[in-house]
């Protein structure tokens, strides 16, 4: 099961939140730090707010876009 830590960017849907996960890695030749972001739709039974740091975990497909669920609120 995949787990990511990200920030909630939208909670306007019912029991669904959009979580932005940001990854950083160094360029293999030049050493510059590169940032990339990805948005995931996650099932939310807890009731999180925009700006919360959450841990999401992969689950079976719950809908067309939702394949993750919110496990815990970190901050």
CHARMM internal coordinates of N, CA and C (Angstrom, degrees):
IC EDIT
DIST 1 N 1 CA 1.4489
DIST 1 CA 1 C 1.5161
ANGL 1 N 1 CA 1 C 109.51
DIST 1 C 2 N 1.3167
ANGL 1 CA 1 C 2 N 115.63
DIHE 1 N 1 CA 1 C 2 N 129.76
DIST 2 N 2 CA 1.4543
ANGL 1 C 2 N 2 CA 120.49
DIHE 1 CA 1 C 2 N 2 CA 178.47
DIST 2 CA 2 C 1.5160
ANGL 2 N 2 CA 2 C 110.01
DIHE 1 C 2 N 2 CA 2 C -81.57
DIST 2 C 3 N 1.3188
ANGL 2 CA 2 C 3 N 115.56
DIHE 2 N 2 CA 2 C 3 N 142.27
DIST 3 N 3 CA 1.4589
ANGL 2 C 3 N 3 CA 121.49
DIHE 2 CA 2 C 3 N 3 CA 176.24
DIST 3 CA 3 C 1.5149
ANGL 3 N 3 CA 3 C 108.55
DIHE 2 C 3 N 3 CA 3 C -132.31
DIST 3 C 4 N 1.3284
ANGL 3 CA 3 C 4 N 115.48
DIHE 3 N 3 CA 3 C 4 N 137.87
DIST 4 N 4 CA 1.4496
ANGL 3 C 4 N 4 CA 121.77
DIHE 3 CA 3 C 4 N 4 CA 178.14
DIST 4 CA 4 C 1.5211
ANGL 4 N 4 CA 4 C 109.03
DIHE 3 C 4 N 4 CA 4 C -132.45
DIST 4 C 5 N 1.3269
ANGL 4 CA 4 C 5 N 115.87
DIHE 4 N 4 CA 4 C 5 N 156.26
DIST 5 N 5 CA 1.4611
ANGL 4 C 5 N 5 CA 122.09
DIHE 4 CA 4 C 5 N 5 CA 172.99
DIST 5 CA 5 C 1.5164
ANGL 5 N 5 CA 5 C 106.94
DIHE 4 C 5 N 5 CA 5 C -116.04
DIST 5 C 6 N 1.3406
ANGL 5 CA 5 C 6 N 115.98
DIHE 5 N 5 CA 5 C 6 N 128.35
DIST 6 N 6 CA 1.4510
ANGL 5 C 6 N 6 CA 119.93
DIHE 5 CA 5 C 6 N 6 CA -177.85
DIST 6 CA 6 C 1.5067
ANGL 6 N 6 CA 6 C 111.77
DIHE 5 C 6 N 6 CA 6 C -151.65
DIST 6 C 7 N 1.3350
ANGL 6 CA 6 C 7 N 114.60
DIHE 6 N 6 CA 6 C 7 N -175.42
DIST 7 N 7 CA 1.4542
ANGL 6 C 7 N 7 CA 122.72
DIHE 6 CA 6 C 7 N 7 CA -177.42
DIST 7 CA 7 C 1.5236
ANGL 7 N 7 CA 7 C 109.28
DIHE 6 C 7 N 7 CA 7 C -112.23
DIST 7 C 8 N 1.3250
ANGL 7 CA 7 C 8 N 116.59
DIHE 7 N 7 CA 7 C 8 N 136.51
DIST 8 N 8 CA 1.4634
ANGL 7 C 8 N 8 CA 121.13
DIHE 7 CA 7 C 8 N 8 CA 177.87
DIST 8 CA 8 C 1.5306
ANGL 8 N 8 CA 8 C 108.80
DIHE 7 C 8 N 8 CA 8 C -73.92
DIST 8 C 9 N 1.3341
ANGL 8 CA 8 C 9 N 117.21
DIHE 8 N 8 CA 8 C 9 N 124.40
DIST 9 N 9 CA 1.4623
ANGL 8 C 9 N 9 CA 121.36
DIHE 8 CA 8 C 9 N 9 CA -179.71
DIST 9 CA 9 C 1.5205
ANGL 9 N 9 CA 9 C 112.65
DIHE 8 C 9 N 9 CA 9 C -109.72
DIST 9 C 10 N 1.3286
ANGL 9 CA 9 C 10 N 118.23
DIHE 9 N 9 CA 9 C 10 N -16.25
DIST 10 N 10 CA 1.4573
ANGL 9 C 10 N 10 CA 120.61
DIHE 9 CA 9 C 10 N 10 CA 178.36
DIST 10 CA 10 C 1.5181
ANGL 10 N 10 CA 10 C 109.22
DIHE 9 C 10 N 10 CA 10 C -154.13
DIST 10 C 11 N 1.3502
ANGL 10 CA 10 C 11 N 115.43
DIHE 10 N 10 CA 10 C 11 N 138.87
DIST 11 N 11 CA 1.4642
ANGL 10 C 11 N 11 CA 120.14
DIHE 10 CA 10 C 11 N 11 CA 175.03
DIST 11 CA 11 C 1.5231
ANGL 11 N 11 CA 11 C 110.74
DIHE 10 C 11 N 11 CA 11 C -136.81
DIST 11 C 12 N 1.3114
ANGL 11 CA 11 C 12 N 117.49
DIHE 11 N 11 CA 11 C 12 N 32.41
DIST 12 N 12 CA 1.4597
ANGL 11 C 12 N 12 CA 121.96
DIHE 11 CA 11 C 12 N 12 CA -175.36
DIST 12 CA 12 C 1.5233
ANGL 12 N 12 CA 12 C 113.56
DIHE 11 C 12 N 12 CA 12 C -79.09
DIST 12 C 13 N 1.3295
ANGL 12 CA 12 C 13 N 118.20
DIHE 12 N 12 CA 12 C 13 N -14.76
DIST 13 N 13 CA 1.4569
ANGL 12 C 13 N 13 CA 121.53
DIHE 12 CA 12 C 13 N 13 CA 179.79
DIST 13 CA 13 C 1.5238
ANGL 13 N 13 CA 13 C 109.86
DIHE 12 C 13 N 13 CA 13 C -90.94
DIST 13 C 14 N 1.3129
ANGL 13 CA 13 C 14 N 116.25
DIHE 13 N 13 CA 13 C 14 N 161.51
DIST 14 N 14 CA 1.4572
ANGL 13 C 14 N 14 CA 120.48
DIHE 13 CA 13 C 14 N 14 CA 179.53
DIST 14 CA 14 C 1.5215
ANGL 14 N 14 CA 14 C 109.25
DIHE 13 C 14 N 14 CA 14 C -80.12
DIST 14 C 15 N 1.3459
ANGL 14 CA 14 C 15 N 116.30
DIHE 14 N 14 CA 14 C 15 N 120.99
DIST 15 N 15 CA 1.4631
ANGL 14 C 15 N 15 CA 123.82
DIHE 14 CA 14 C 15 N 15 CA 177.98
DIST 15 CA 15 C 1.5238
ANGL 15 N 15 CA 15 C 113.08
DIHE 14 C 15 N 15 CA 15 C 58.73
DIST 15 C 16 N 1.3305
ANGL 15 CA 15 C 16 N 117.67
DIHE 15 N 15 CA 15 C 16 N 23.86
DIST 16 N 16 CA 1.4567
ANGL 15 C 16 N 16 CA 122.13
DIHE 15 CA 15 C 16 N 16 CA 177.47
DIST 16 CA 16 C 1.5171
ANGL 16 N 16 CA 16 C 108.91
DIHE 15 C 16 N 16 CA 16 C -136.73
DIST 16 C 17 N 1.3281
ANGL 16 CA 16 C 17 N 116.76
DIHE 16 N 16 CA 16 C 17 N 136.86
DIST 17 N 17 CA 1.4615
ANGL 16 C 17 N 17 CA 121.57
DIHE 16 CA 16 C 17 N 17 CA 175.25
DIST 17 CA 17 C 1.5211
ANGL 17 N 17 CA 17 C 108.25
DIHE 16 C 17 N 17 CA 17 C -128.71
DIST 17 C 18 N 1.3344
ANGL 17 CA 17 C 18 N 114.99
DIHE 17 N 17 CA 17 C 18 N 155.59
DIST 18 N 18 CA 1.4568
ANGL 17 C 18 N 18 CA 121.26
DIHE 17 CA 17 C 18 N 18 CA 174.02
DIST 18 CA 18 C 1.5257
ANGL 18 N 18 CA 18 C 106.90
DIHE 17 C 18 N 18 CA 18 C -103.76
DIST 18 C 19 N 1.3246
ANGL 18 CA 18 C 19 N 115.98
DIHE 18 N 18 CA 18 C 19 N 123.47
DIST 19 N 19 CA 1.4545
ANGL 18 C 19 N 19 CA 122.21
DIHE 18 CA 18 C 19 N 19 CA -178.05
DIST 19 CA 19 C 1.5256
ANGL 19 N 19 CA 19 C 108.58
DIHE 18 C 19 N 19 CA 19 C -113.13
DIST 19 C 20 N 1.3396
ANGL 19 CA 19 C 20 N 116.39
DIHE 19 N 19 CA 19 C 20 N 126.94
DIST 20 N 20 CA 1.4563
ANGL 19 C 20 N 20 CA 121.72
DIHE 19 CA 19 C 20 N 20 CA 177.30
DIST 20 CA 20 C 1.5245
ANGL 20 N 20 CA 20 C 108.72
DIHE 19 C 20 N 20 CA 20 C -97.13
DIST 20 C 21 N 1.3372
ANGL 20 CA 20 C 21 N 115.26
DIHE 20 N 20 CA 20 C 21 N 122.50
DIST 21 N 21 CA 1.4583
ANGL 20 C 21 N 21 CA 121.82
DIHE 20 CA 20 C 21 N 21 CA 179.17
DIST 21 CA 21 C 1.5225
ANGL 21 N 21 CA 21 C 107.31
DIHE 20 C 21 N 21 CA 21 C -108.33
DIST 21 C 22 N 1.3361
ANGL 21 CA 21 C 22 N 115.88
DIHE 21 N 21 CA 21 C 22 N 126.43
DIST 22 N 22 CA 1.4574
ANGL 21 C 22 N 22 CA 120.90
DIHE 21 CA 21 C 22 N 22 CA -178.32
DIST 22 CA 22 C 1.5287
ANGL 22 N 22 CA 22 C 109.32
DIHE 21 C 22 N 22 CA 22 C -110.81
DIST 22 C 23 N 1.3371
ANGL 22 CA 22 C 23 N 115.87
DIHE 22 N 22 CA 22 C 23 N 129.90
DIST 23 N 23 CA 1.4607
ANGL 22 C 23 N 23 CA 121.49
DIHE 22 CA 22 C 23 N 23 CA 178.95
DIST 23 CA 23 C 1.5192
ANGL 23 N 23 CA 23 C 108.92
DIHE 22 C 23 N 23 CA 23 C -117.32
DIST 23 C 24 N 1.3233
ANGL 23 CA 23 C 24 N 116.70
DIHE 23 N 23 CA 23 C 24 N 145.47
DIST 24 N 24 CA 1.4571
ANGL 23 C 24 N 24 CA 121.43
DIHE 23 CA 23 C 24 N 24 CA 175.17
DIST 24 CA 24 C 1.5205
ANGL 24 N 24 CA 24 C 108.56
DIHE 23 C 24 N 24 CA 24 C -124.61
DIST 24 C 25 N 1.3250
ANGL 24 CA 24 C 25 N 115.05
DIHE 24 N 24 CA 24 C 25 N 142.46
DIST 25 N 25 CA 1.4521
ANGL 24 C 25 N 25 CA 119.98
DIHE 24 CA 24 C 25 N 25 CA 173.35
DIST 25 CA 25 C 1.5127
ANGL 25 N 25 CA 25 C 108.69
DIHE 24 C 25 N 25 CA 25 C -151.97
DIST 25 C 26 N 1.3108
ANGL 25 CA 25 C 26 N 115.28
DIHE 25 N 25 CA 25 C 26 N 157.77
DIST 26 N 26 CA 1.4566
ANGL 25 C 26 N 26 CA 120.45
DIHE 25 CA 25 C 26 N 26 CA -179.25
DIST 26 CA 26 C 1.5222
ANGL 26 N 26 CA 26 C 109.94
DIHE 25 C 26 N 26 CA 26 C -90.32
DIST 26 C 27 N 1.3291
ANGL 26 CA 26 C 27 N 115.73
DIHE 26 N 26 CA 26 C 27 N 143.83
DIST 27 N 27 CA 1.4531
ANGL 26 C 27 N 27 CA 121.08
DIHE 26 CA 26 C 27 N 27 CA 173.34
DIST 27 CA 27 C 1.5272
ANGL 27 N 27 CA 27 C 108.35
DIHE 26 C 27 N 27 CA 27 C -66.91
DIST 27 C 28 N 1.3243
ANGL 27 CA 27 C 28 N 116.38
DIHE 27 N 27 CA 27 C 28 N 135.31
DIST 28 N 28 CA 1.4664
ANGL 27 C 28 N 28 CA 119.24
DIHE 27 CA 27 C 28 N 28 CA -171.24
DIST 28 CA 28 C 1.5175
ANGL 28 N 28 CA 28 C 113.43
DIHE 27 C 28 N 28 CA 28 C -67.39
DIST 28 C 29 N 1.3384
ANGL 28 CA 28 C 29 N 118.15
DIHE 28 N 28 CA 28 C 29 N -28.37
DIST 29 N 29 CA 1.4577
ANGL 28 C 29 N 29 CA 120.27
DIHE 28 CA 28 C 29 N 29 CA -177.68
DIST 29 CA 29 C 1.5280
ANGL 29 N 29 CA 29 C 112.39
DIHE 28 C 29 N 29 CA 29 C -99.23
DIST 29 C 30 N 1.3355
ANGL 29 CA 29 C 30 N 116.67
DIHE 29 N 29 CA 29 C 30 N -47.24
DIST 30 N 30 CA 1.4516
ANGL 29 C 30 N 30 CA 120.39
DIHE 29 CA 29 C 30 N 30 CA -172.25
DIST 30 CA 30 C 1.5237
ANGL 30 N 30 CA 30 C 114.06
DIHE 29 C 30 N 30 CA 30 C -94.00
DIST 30 C 31 N 1.3131
ANGL 30 CA 30 C 31 N 118.41
DIHE 30 N 30 CA 30 C 31 N -15.85
DIST 31 N 31 CA 1.4485
ANGL 30 C 31 N 31 CA 121.19
DIHE 30 CA 30 C 31 N 31 CA 176.48
DIST 31 CA 31 C 1.5166
ANGL 31 N 31 CA 31 C 114.99
DIHE 30 C 31 N 31 CA 31 C 80.08
DIST 31 C 32 N 1.3284
ANGL 31 CA 31 C 32 N 117.60
DIHE 31 N 31 CA 31 C 32 N 3.16
DIST 32 N 32 CA 1.4623
ANGL 31 C 32 N 32 CA 120.54
DIHE 31 CA 31 C 32 N 32 CA 179.23
DIST 32 CA 32 C 1.5289
ANGL 32 N 32 CA 32 C 109.78
DIHE 31 C 32 N 32 CA 32 C -71.25
DIST 32 C 33 N 1.3261
ANGL 32 CA 32 C 33 N 116.49
DIHE 32 N 32 CA 32 C 33 N 141.31
DIST 33 N 33 CA 1.4557
ANGL 32 C 33 N 33 CA 120.87
DIHE 32 CA 32 C 33 N 33 CA 178.78
DIST 33 CA 33 C 1.5195
ANGL 33 N 33 CA 33 C 109.68
DIHE 32 C 33 N 33 CA 33 C -82.07
DIST 33 C 34 N 1.3236
ANGL 33 CA 33 C 34 N 116.39
DIHE 33 N 33 CA 33 C 34 N 124.28
DIST 34 N 34 CA 1.4589
ANGL 33 C 34 N 34 CA 122.69
DIHE 33 CA 33 C 34 N 34 CA -179.28
DIST 34 CA 34 C 1.5255
ANGL 34 N 34 CA 34 C 108.98
DIHE 33 C 34 N 34 CA 34 C -109.13
DIST 34 C 35 N 1.3353
ANGL 34 CA 34 C 35 N 116.16
DIHE 34 N 34 CA 34 C 35 N 137.06
DIST 35 N 35 CA 1.4576
ANGL 34 C 35 N 35 CA 121.20
DIHE 34 CA 34 C 35 N 35 CA 178.29
DIST 35 CA 35 C 1.5187
ANGL 35 N 35 CA 35 C 109.14
DIHE 34 C 35 N 35 CA 35 C -111.75
DIST 35 C 36 N 1.3152
ANGL 35 CA 35 C 36 N 116.25
DIHE 35 N 35 CA 35 C 36 N 139.94
DIST 36 N 36 CA 1.4569
ANGL 35 C 36 N 36 CA 121.00
DIHE 35 CA 35 C 36 N 36 CA 174.36
DIST 36 CA 36 C 1.5207
ANGL 36 N 36 CA 36 C 108.46
DIHE 35 C 36 N 36 CA 36 C -135.92
DIST 36 C 37 N 1.3317
ANGL 36 CA 36 C 37 N 115.58
DIHE 36 N 36 CA 36 C 37 N 145.31
DIST 37 N 37 CA 1.4643
ANGL 36 C 37 N 37 CA 121.80
DIHE 36 CA 36 C 37 N 37 CA -179.40
DIST 37 CA 37 C 1.5172
ANGL 37 N 37 CA 37 C 109.52
DIHE 36 C 37 N 37 CA 37 C -120.60
DIST 37 C 38 N 1.3264
ANGL 37 CA 37 C 38 N 115.24
DIHE 37 N 37 CA 37 C 38 N 149.78
DIST 38 N 38 CA 1.4600
ANGL 37 C 38 N 38 CA 120.95
DIHE 37 CA 37 C 38 N 38 CA 174.61
DIST 38 CA 38 C 1.5206
ANGL 38 N 38 CA 38 C 108.50
DIHE 37 C 38 N 38 CA 38 C -144.08
DIST 38 C 39 N 1.3164
ANGL 38 CA 38 C 39 N 116.34
DIHE 38 N 38 CA 38 C 39 N 139.76
DIST 39 N 39 CA 1.4659
ANGL 38 C 39 N 39 CA 121.82
DIHE 38 CA 38 C 39 N 39 CA 179.58
DIST 39 CA 39 C 1.5199
ANGL 39 N 39 CA 39 C 109.66
DIHE 38 C 39 N 39 CA 39 C -101.02
DIST 39 C 40 N 1.3269
ANGL 39 CA 39 C 40 N 115.51
DIHE 39 N 39 CA 39 C 40 N 136.51
DIST 40 N 40 CA 1.4591
ANGL 39 C 40 N 40 CA 122.19
DIHE 39 CA 39 C 40 N 40 CA 176.16
DIST 40 CA 40 C 1.5174
ANGL 40 N 40 CA 40 C 108.85
DIHE 39 C 40 N 40 CA 40 C -124.78
DIST 40 C 41 N 1.3358
ANGL 40 CA 40 C 41 N 117.22
DIHE 40 N 40 CA 40 C 41 N 138.45
DIST 41 N 41 CA 1.4543
ANGL 40 C 41 N 41 CA 121.98
DIHE 40 CA 40 C 41 N 41 CA 170.85
DIST 41 CA 41 C 1.5268
ANGL 41 N 41 CA 41 C 107.22
DIHE 40 C 41 N 41 CA 41 C -87.88
DIST 41 C 42 N 1.3291
ANGL 41 CA 41 C 42 N 116.80
DIHE 41 N 41 CA 41 C 42 N 129.89
DIST 42 N 42 CA 1.4610
ANGL 41 C 42 N 42 CA 120.85
DIHE 41 CA 41 C 42 N 42 CA -175.90
DIST 42 CA 42 C 1.5208
ANGL 42 N 42 CA 42 C 110.08
DIHE 41 C 42 N 42 CA 42 C -131.04
DIST 42 C 43 N 1.3281
ANGL 42 CA 42 C 43 N 115.49
DIHE 42 N 42 CA 42 C 43 N 145.39
DIST 43 N 43 CA 1.4642
ANGL 42 C 43 N 43 CA 122.26
DIHE 42 CA 42 C 43 N 43 CA 177.18
DIST 43 CA 43 C 1.5260
ANGL 43 N 43 CA 43 C 108.86
DIHE 42 C 43 N 43 CA 43 C -76.69
DIST 43 C 44 N 1.3385
ANGL 43 CA 43 C 44 N 116.15
DIHE 43 N 43 CA 43 C 44 N 133.93
DIST 44 N 44 CA 1.4658
ANGL 43 C 44 N 44 CA 120.72
DIHE 43 CA 43 C 44 N 44 CA -173.34
DIST 44 CA 44 C 1.5221
ANGL 44 N 44 CA 44 C 110.00
DIHE 43 C 44 N 44 CA 44 C -127.32
DIST 44 C 45 N 1.3206
ANGL 44 CA 44 C 45 N 116.98
DIHE 44 N 44 CA 44 C 45 N 107.16
DIST 45 N 45 CA 1.4663
ANGL 44 C 45 N 45 CA 121.98
DIHE 44 CA 44 C 45 N 45 CA 173.22
DIST 45 CA 45 C 1.5229
ANGL 45 N 45 CA 45 C 110.87
DIHE 44 C 45 N 45 CA 45 C -96.45
DIST 45 C 46 N 1.3404
ANGL 45 CA 45 C 46 N 117.51
DIHE 45 N 45 CA 45 C 46 N -15.65
DIST 46 N 46 CA 1.4652
ANGL 45 C 46 N 46 CA 122.00
DIHE 45 CA 45 C 46 N 46 CA -174.11
DIST 46 CA 46 C 1.5223
ANGL 46 N 46 CA 46 C 111.60
DIHE 45 C 46 N 46 CA 46 C -79.04
DIST 46 C 47 N 1.3279
ANGL 46 CA 46 C 47 N 117.48
DIHE 46 N 46 CA 46 C 47 N -39.07
DIST 47 N 47 CA 1.4599
ANGL 46 C 47 N 47 CA 121.66
DIHE 46 CA 46 C 47 N 47 CA -176.36
DIST 47 CA 47 C 1.5167
ANGL 47 N 47 CA 47 C 111.63
DIHE 46 C 47 N 47 CA 47 C 92.77
DIST 47 C 48 N 1.3229
ANGL 47 CA 47 C 48 N 117.45
DIHE 47 N 47 CA 47 C 48 N 61.01
DIST 48 N 48 CA 1.4695
ANGL 47 C 48 N 48 CA 121.66
DIHE 47 CA 47 C 48 N 48 CA -178.18
DIST 48 CA 48 C 1.5221
ANGL 48 N 48 CA 48 C 110.82
DIHE 47 C 48 N 48 CA 48 C -84.86
DIST 48 C 49 N 1.3323
ANGL 48 CA 48 C 49 N 115.67
DIHE 48 N 48 CA 48 C 49 N 163.15
DIST 49 N 49 CA 1.4630
ANGL 48 C 49 N 49 CA 121.95
DIHE 48 CA 48 C 49 N 49 CA -178.80
DIST 49 CA 49 C 1.5209
ANGL 49 N 49 CA 49 C 109.78
DIHE 48 C 49 N 49 CA 49 C -113.42
DIST 49 C 50 N 1.3235
ANGL 49 CA 49 C 50 N 115.85
DIHE 49 N 49 CA 49 C 50 N 165.22
DIST 50 N 50 CA 1.4616
ANGL 49 C 50 N 50 CA 121.42
DIHE 49 CA 49 C 50 N 50 CA 177.78
DIST 50 CA 50 C 1.5248
ANGL 50 N 50 CA 50 C 108.91
DIHE 49 C 50 N 50 CA 50 C -63.13
DIST 50 C 51 N 1.3325
ANGL 50 CA 50 C 51 N 116.56
DIHE 50 N 50 CA 50 C 51 N 133.91
DIST 51 N 51 CA 1.4590
ANGL 50 C 51 N 51 CA 121.80
DIHE 50 CA 50 C 51 N 51 CA 179.44
DIST 51 CA 51 C 1.5126
ANGL 51 N 51 CA 51 C 114.18
DIHE 50 C 51 N 51 CA 51 C 97.53
DIST 51 C 52 N 1.3266
ANGL 51 CA 51 C 52 N 118.74
DIHE 51 N 51 CA 51 C 52 N -11.13
DIST 52 N 52 CA 1.4667
ANGL 51 C 52 N 52 CA 121.43
DIHE 51 CA 51 C 52 N 52 CA 178.83
DIST 52 CA 52 C 1.5237
ANGL 52 N 52 CA 52 C 110.53
DIHE 51 C 52 N 52 CA 52 C -71.28
DIST 52 C 53 N 1.3436
ANGL 52 CA 52 C 53 N 116.21
DIHE 52 N 52 CA 52 C 53 N 141.98
DIST 53 N 53 CA 1.4628
ANGL 52 C 53 N 53 CA 121.36
DIHE 52 CA 52 C 53 N 53 CA 171.84
DIST 53 CA 53 C 1.5250
ANGL 53 N 53 CA 53 C 106.91
DIHE 52 C 53 N 53 CA 53 C -88.81
DIST 53 C 54 N 1.3257
ANGL 53 CA 53 C 54 N 116.54
DIHE 53 N 53 CA 53 C 54 N 124.63
DIST 54 N 54 CA 1.4646
ANGL 53 C 54 N 54 CA 120.80
DIHE 53 CA 53 C 54 N 54 CA -176.07
DIST 54 CA 54 C 1.5184
ANGL 54 N 54 CA 54 C 110.27
DIHE 53 C 54 N 54 CA 54 C -130.47
DIST 54 C 55 N 1.3241
ANGL 54 CA 54 C 55 N 114.50
DIHE 54 N 54 CA 54 C 55 N 157.82
DIST 55 N 55 CA 1.4584
ANGL 54 C 55 N 55 CA 121.34
DIHE 54 CA 54 C 55 N 55 CA 171.99
DIST 55 CA 55 C 1.5159
ANGL 55 N 55 CA 55 C 107.27
DIHE 54 C 55 N 55 CA 55 C -105.45
DIST 55 C 56 N 1.3515
ANGL 55 CA 55 C 56 N 116.93
DIHE 55 N 55 CA 55 C 56 N 128.23
DIST 56 N 56 CA 1.4637
ANGL 55 C 56 N 56 CA 121.03
DIHE 55 CA 55 C 56 N 56 CA 178.46
DIST 56 CA 56 C 1.5206
ANGL 56 N 56 CA 56 C 108.88
DIHE 55 C 56 N 56 CA 56 C -115.39
DIST 56 C 57 N 1.3209
ANGL 56 CA 56 C 57 N 114.91
DIHE 56 N 56 CA 56 C 57 N 152.77
DIST 57 N 57 CA 1.4559
ANGL 56 C 57 N 57 CA 121.69
DIHE 56 CA 56 C 57 N 57 CA -175.79
DIST 57 CA 57 C 1.5180
ANGL 57 N 57 CA 57 C 108.89
DIHE 56 C 57 N 57 CA 57 C -134.48
DIST 57 C 58 N 1.3252
ANGL 57 CA 57 C 58 N 117.43
DIHE 57 N 57 CA 57 C 58 N 142.83
DIST 58 N 58 CA 1.4598
ANGL 57 C 58 N 58 CA 120.86
DIHE 57 CA 57 C 58 N 58 CA -179.57
DIST 58 CA 58 C 1.5311
ANGL 58 N 58 CA 58 C 110.30
DIHE 57 C 58 N 58 CA 58 C -72.46
DIST 58 C 59 N 1.3198
ANGL 58 CA 58 C 59 N 115.23
DIHE 58 N 58 CA 58 C 59 N 142.44
DIST 59 N 59 CA 1.4613
ANGL 58 C 59 N 59 CA 123.06
DIHE 58 CA 58 C 59 N 59 CA 177.42
DIST 59 CA 59 C 1.5284
ANGL 59 N 59 CA 59 C 107.85
DIHE 58 C 59 N 59 CA 59 C -137.83
DIST 59 C 60 N 1.3215
ANGL 59 CA 59 C 60 N 115.89
DIHE 59 N 59 CA 59 C 60 N 179.58
DIST 60 N 60 CA 1.4543
ANGL 59 C 60 N 60 CA 118.42
DIHE 59 CA 59 C 60 N 60 CA 176.02
DIST 60 CA 60 C 1.5268
ANGL 60 N 60 CA 60 C 109.04
DIHE 59 C 60 N 60 CA 60 C -62.81
DIST 60 C 61 N 1.3274
ANGL 60 CA 60 C 61 N 119.37
DIHE 60 N 60 CA 60 C 61 N 156.36
DIST 61 N 61 CA 1.4742
ANGL 60 C 61 N 61 CA 120.00
DIHE 60 CA 60 C 61 N 61 CA -179.55
DIST 61 CA 61 C 1.5251
ANGL 61 N 61 CA 61 C 111.43
DIHE 60 C 61 N 61 CA 61 C -60.61
DIST 61 C 62 N 1.3391
ANGL 61 CA 61 C 62 N 115.82
DIHE 61 N 61 CA 61 C 62 N 122.87
DIST 62 N 62 CA 1.4561
ANGL 61 C 62 N 62 CA 121.71
DIHE 61 CA 61 C 62 N 62 CA 179.46
DIST 62 CA 62 C 1.5172
ANGL 62 N 62 CA 62 C 111.49
DIHE 61 C 62 N 62 CA 62 C -94.30
DIST 62 C 63 N 1.3245
ANGL 62 CA 62 C 63 N 117.92
DIHE 62 N 62 CA 62 C 63 N -24.99
DIST 63 N 63 CA 1.4528
ANGL 62 C 63 N 63 CA 123.06
DIHE 62 CA 62 C 63 N 63 CA 176.04
DIST 63 CA 63 C 1.5255
ANGL 63 N 63 CA 63 C 106.94
DIHE 62 C 63 N 63 CA 63 C -159.88
DIST 63 C 64 N 1.3189
ANGL 63 CA 63 C 64 N 116.44
DIHE 63 N 63 CA 63 C 64 N -167.07
DIST 64 N 64 CA 1.4656
ANGL 63 C 64 N 64 CA 120.34
DIHE 63 CA 63 C 64 N 64 CA -178.69
DIST 64 CA 64 C 1.5271
ANGL 64 N 64 CA 64 C 111.47
DIHE 63 C 64 N 64 CA 64 C -61.83
DIST 64 C 65 N 1.3323
ANGL 64 CA 64 C 65 N 117.78
DIHE 64 N 64 CA 64 C 65 N -39.54
DIST 65 N 65 CA 1.4562
ANGL 64 C 65 N 65 CA 121.51
DIHE 64 CA 64 C 65 N 65 CA -175.75
DIST 65 CA 65 C 1.5249
ANGL 65 N 65 CA 65 C 113.97
DIHE 64 C 65 N 65 CA 65 C -107.10
DIST 65 C 66 N 1.3358
ANGL 65 CA 65 C 66 N 118.42
DIHE 65 N 65 CA 65 C 66 N -25.40
DIST 66 N 66 CA 1.4688
ANGL 65 C 66 N 66 CA 121.21
DIHE 65 CA 65 C 66 N 66 CA -173.54
DIST 66 CA 66 C 1.5199
ANGL 66 N 66 CA 66 C 111.14
DIHE 65 C 66 N 66 CA 66 C -87.19
DIST 66 C 67 N 1.3370
ANGL 66 CA 66 C 67 N 115.12
DIHE 66 N 66 CA 66 C 67 N 115.36
DIST 67 N 67 CA 1.4518
ANGL 66 C 67 N 67 CA 121.44
DIHE 66 CA 66 C 67 N 67 CA 175.58
DIST 67 CA 67 C 1.5199
ANGL 67 N 67 CA 67 C 111.19
DIHE 66 C 67 N 67 CA 67 C -132.33
DIST 67 C 68 N 1.3464
ANGL 67 CA 67 C 68 N 116.43
DIHE 67 N 67 CA 67 C 68 N 12.77
DIST 68 N 68 CA 1.4598
ANGL 67 C 68 N 68 CA 122.86
DIHE 67 CA 67 C 68 N 68 CA 178.93
DIST 68 CA 68 C 1.5195
ANGL 68 N 68 CA 68 C 109.13
DIHE 67 C 68 N 68 CA 68 C -133.40
DIST 68 C 69 N 1.3288
ANGL 68 CA 68 C 69 N 116.20
DIHE 68 N 68 CA 68 C 69 N 161.15
DIST 69 N 69 CA 1.4614
ANGL 68 C 69 N 69 CA 120.98
DIHE 68 CA 68 C 69 N 69 CA 172.67
DIST 69 CA 69 C 1.5125
ANGL 69 N 69 CA 69 C 109.09
DIHE 68 C 69 N 69 CA 69 C -135.79
DIST 69 C 70 N 1.3355
ANGL 69 CA 69 C 70 N 115.86
DIHE 69 N 69 CA 69 C 70 N 152.27
DIST 70 N 70 CA 1.4542
ANGL 69 C 70 N 70 CA 121.84
DIHE 69 CA 69 C 70 N 70 CA 179.04
DIST 70 CA 70 C 1.5152
ANGL 70 N 70 CA 70 C 107.93
DIHE 69 C 70 N 70 CA 70 C -78.37
DIST 70 C 71 N 1.3466
ANGL 70 CA 70 C 71 N 116.67
DIHE 70 N 70 CA 70 C 71 N 124.78
DIST 71 N 71 CA 1.4566
ANGL 70 C 71 N 71 CA 121.27
DIHE 70 CA 70 C 71 N 71 CA -178.88
DIST 71 CA 71 C 1.5170
ANGL 71 N 71 CA 71 C 110.40
DIHE 70 C 71 N 71 CA 71 C -93.77
DIST 71 C 72 N 1.3388
ANGL 71 CA 71 C 72 N 117.12
DIHE 71 N 71 CA 71 C 72 N -54.50
DIST 72 N 72 CA 1.4592
ANGL 71 C 72 N 72 CA 121.03
DIHE 71 CA 71 C 72 N 72 CA -178.34
DIST 72 CA 72 C 1.5148
ANGL 72 N 72 CA 72 C 109.97
DIHE 71 C 72 N 72 CA 72 C -143.98
DIST 72 C 73 N 1.3328
ANGL 72 CA 72 C 73 N 114.74
DIHE 72 N 72 CA 72 C 73 N 157.07
DIST 73 N 73 CA 1.4577
ANGL 72 C 73 N 73 CA 122.39
DIHE 72 CA 72 C 73 N 73 CA 172.29
DIST 73 CA 73 C 1.5148
ANGL 73 N 73 CA 73 C 106.80
DIHE 72 C 73 N 73 CA 73 C -98.19
DIST 73 C 74 N 1.3238
ANGL 73 CA 73 C 74 N 117.46
DIHE 73 N 73 CA 73 C 74 N 123.34
DIST 74 N 74 CA 1.4644
ANGL 73 C 74 N 74 CA 120.83
DIHE 73 CA 73 C 74 N 74 CA -176.66
DIST 74 CA 74 C 1.5201
ANGL 74 N 74 CA 74 C 112.55
DIHE 73 C 74 N 74 CA 74 C -90.58
DIST 74 C 75 N 1.3405
ANGL 74 CA 74 C 75 N 116.94
DIHE 74 N 74 CA 74 C 75 N -32.66
DIST 75 N 75 CA 1.4595
ANGL 74 C 75 N 75 CA 119.65
DIHE 74 CA 74 C 75 N 75 CA -175.47
DIST 75 CA 75 C 1.5073
ANGL 75 N 75 CA 75 C 110.09
DIHE 74 C 75 N 75 CA 75 C -155.63
END
COOR INIT
IC SEED 1 N 1 CA 1 C
IC BUILD
